[in-house]
């Protein structure tokens, strides 16, 4: 996904747009969309407001770009875990990755997408649409994976792939909320184990 706009011809930027976007992502992640001002963002990014508008657009556009960066980096494990051989292994790997990803030492606790969803009413329309599209793509990918598991006999014939996708993502979202509230990695692992006890088998 393209992360930045184009610099005016003849005026090269004096900052690394990737680094600036990473800092903006971490700032939104830690404080939430409503919890940061343009001054907070530009201070964290190490650039002026004029440079921010030229490179990334307004606050809403900047958030949308940070969400894209998050989906392509910190949250990219969703695509990898769907390659597991069974549906239960997919679910277990996703919850394990969720626990680890929301409790890392090098970034804020929780999940950028979940934190933003909790304040969705305060997002601009483009940012809200980007968040909805990201969540819908993730859910659809798991639904398709579990539909294949039903066809292969890995899941019971009466299993509902869409319900299972919703269930898995609800558990992962809950883990992210608990992590942001201060739950430890070990506590979250026990929650993930409990969630998997209800997982159907073929």
C-alpha positions, 0 to 999 in steps of 0.5 A: 500500500502506498504510504505517502503523497508526493513531494512538490517537484524540486522540493525534496522532503527533509525527513524519512516518511516511513519513520514519520508514519511509524511514529504517528502509528505508535502515537495513535496506538498509545493514545487513541484517535481522539487522544492526540492533536495535530500538535501531538502528532507532528511533535512525535513525527518530528515534522511541521504541520505544513510538512504533515499535510503535504506528505500525508493529508489531514489527521483523518488521512494520516490515521488511515495511512497508519492503519494500512501500515499497521495491517501490513506490519504489526498485524500481518500475522493473520495471513500467516496463521491461515496457512496452518493445516487445521482450523483449530491450529489456525485459531490457536496460532491466531490467538497466540499471535494476538497475545504476543502482538498485544503485549510486546515491549517495543510498542503500546499494549493492545491493538491499534485497530481495536483501540480505534474501533472503541472510538469509531464514532469520533473518526471521520468517514474515510478513516471509519470506512478504512477501519471497517474495510480492514476488519471485514477483509480479516473476517472474510479471510477467516470465514473462507479458511473455515469454509474450506475446513468444513469442505475437507471434513476438518470441521463438522458439516454443520459448523458455521464458518462465519460464526467461527470467524466472528468468534475467533476475532471477538476473542482476539479483540477481547485479548487486545482490550485486556492487554491495553488494560494491563493484563499480563501475557500469561493471563492472556494465554490462559484466556486464549486456552479457555477460548479454544476449549469450545472449538469444534472438531471434525 
